[in-house]
Amino acid sequence: MIYLFLMITATCLFLTFKLKKPLLLTVPFLTIFIYVTVQIAMVPLGFFETLKFIMSLR
């Protein structure tokens, strides 16, 4: 999975410099955010209970 994120990041960096569109730099952050959200949603507890559990781990 890390290689997929690295490939997305490298592609976005390349396209940002080639097309001169700095907005493309937000794509890697959005993909990681979506991935984390999907992983949290796959837990059988409710979404907010899962977030409370994750935040209570120390």
C-alpha positions as CSV (number, residue, x, y, z in Angstrom):
1,M,0.0,0.0,0.0
2,I,2.9,2.3,0.7
3,Y,4.1,1.9,-2.9
4,L,0.7,3.1,-4.1
5,F,0.9,6.2,-2.0
6,L,4.4,6.8,-3.2
7,M,3.4,6.4,-6.8
8,I,0.5,8.8,-6.3
9,T,2.8,11.4,-4.7
10,A,5.5,11.1,-7.4
11,T,2.9,11.4,-10.1
12,C,1.3,14.5,-8.5
13,L,4.8,16.1,-8.0
14,F,5.6,15.5,-11.6
15,L,2.3,16.8,-12.9
16,T,2.5,19.8,-10.6
17,F,5.8,20.9,-12.0
18,K,4.9,20.0,-15.6
19,L,1.4,21.6,-15.6
20,K,2.2,24.4,-13.0
21,K,-0.9,23.6,-11.0
22,P,0.0,23.6,-7.3
23,L,-3.5,22.3,-6.4
24,L,-2.4,18.9,-7.5
25,L,-0.3,18.7,-4.3
26,T,-3.4,18.2,-2.3
27,V,-4.2,14.9,-4.0
28,P,-1.7,12.7,-1.9
29,F,-3.2,14.2,1.3
30,L,-6.7,13.5,0.2
31,T,-5.9,9.9,-0.7
32,I,-4.4,9.2,2.7
33,F,-7.3,10.9,4.4
34,I,-9.8,8.8,2.4
35,Y,-7.8,5.6,3.1
36,V,-7.8,6.3,6.9
37,T,-11.5,7.0,6.8
38,V,-12.3,3.8,5.0
39,Q,-10.1,1.8,7.4
40,I,-11.9,3.3,10.4
41,A,-15.3,2.6,8.8
42,M,-14.4,-1.1,8.4
43,V,-14.3,-1.5,12.2
44,P,-17.5,-3.2,13.3
45,L,-18.2,-0.6,16.0
46,G,-19.9,2.7,15.2
47,F,-17.8,5.4,13.7
48,F,-17.7,7.7,16.7
49,E,-17.1,4.9,19.1
50,T,-14.2,3.8,17.0
51,L,-12.8,7.4,17.0
52,K,-13.2,7.5,20.8
53,F,-11.3,4.2,21.1
54,I,-8.5,5.3,18.8
55,M,-8.1,8.6,20.7
56,S,-8.1,6.9,24.1
57,L,-5.1,4.7,23.2
58,R,-2.0,5.9,24.9
